[in-house]
Amino acid sequence: MRNLGYLPGGNYSLARGVSADGSVVVGFAVTRDILRRAFIWTPDTGMQQLSLQSHYESEAYDVSADGLVVVGYWLNYNQPKQAFRWTQDDGIQLIGGGVAYGVSADGSIVVGAGNDGFGAFRWTASGGMQNLNTVYAALLNESWLDVAQAISPNGRYIVGFGYNALTRRTEAFLLDTQCEDLAGDVNGDRVVDDADLLIVLFNFGGNDANADLNRDGVVDDADLLIVLFNFGAQCID
């Protein structure tokens, strides 16, 4: 175990993210003025504040696999939180109101939560900050994604929590952002619905390749359950 230390004058620090090889750590440390400041740590440089520009406080939540991109939030006096993306060359880039919690392995995709009920977001250089509740509205059925907490290294999967309208409670979510391998989609129209259910029922007991979803050689109750468990699921490009 290694003590990463503190920023000058401070006595508290918290690490939140680490690069793939463990050589870069990010988080926040409390300074002598009792404010939180985002830091980046390496074995060679030790703990350093991410930016020396004037601001009230900041926190770093995650770092890319290669350690070159850091994300978090930046807060100025009397202003709402601003999500940031930091690189060594460009410094802190404010990408929109909210907090950035996760970043893909290559640093190109950032996820988090926007201010004032904006909900979970995904940011890219080309698309800017996108509200996931708008992009994937057809999948949600009046549910709501509050916070995107993390993203898989390849940028395909996003996890977090939100409101499930069906159960009327806050629940964790896993969002697959690509239209691949939609379980229960027998006819390939990217939605699991009555049409898929009928195909399985009409081929029940047979060996139709399309209706045999689990590929065990027979269309049976196992295939029917796959459709029922995924009923209503859709895939959007």
C-alpha positions, 0 to 999 in steps of 0.5 A: 500500500502506498500513501499518495500524500496531499496537496500543499497545506492540506490534510485529506485526499481521496482517490477515485480513478486509476489508469489501466497500468496503475501508474496514474491516479486521480481524485480530489484533495482538500487544500489549506483553504478547506476546498476540494481540488482535483488532482492527478498523481504519478510516481514521478510527479507525485500529487499535483492539482489539475489546474491552477486557474482560479476556481472554487473547487473541483473533483476528478472521478475517472481517468482513461486507460492510458492516463491521458484524459481525466474527467470530473467537475469544476465549480466556480463561485456562485455558479453550477457545477460544470463537467470537465475533460482534462488533457495534458495538452489542452488542460481543463475543457468544460463540456457542459453543466453537470458532473462527469463520472466516467470515461472510455478507455481511449478518452473519447466518450465521457458519461455523467449527470447533467444539472437541473434534472437533465439526467444521464449524459454521454459526451463526444467531441462530435456530438457534444453532451447528449441526454441519454433520456432523449437519445434512448427515449423509445427504450425507456417507456416513461422510465428515467436515467438519472446518472451515468456512473461508468462506461465500459472500456470500448464505450458500448456499455453504460451503467448508472441508476434511474427511476423505473416507471414499472416498479416505481423505484430507483434502480441500477441500469445497464445500457447497451448502446449498440444494436447487436444480439437483441435477445428475443428478436426472432424476425430481426426488426430490432424490437421484441414484440408480438410478432416474435412471440407468434413465430416461436408459438407457430414453430413450437416443437419444431426445429426452425433455426430462427425460432430456436433462440437458444440453439438447442435443436428444438423450439420449446418453452426455453425459447418462449421464455427468452422472448417473454423476458425481453418483451418490449426491448428495442434497439436504436442506432 
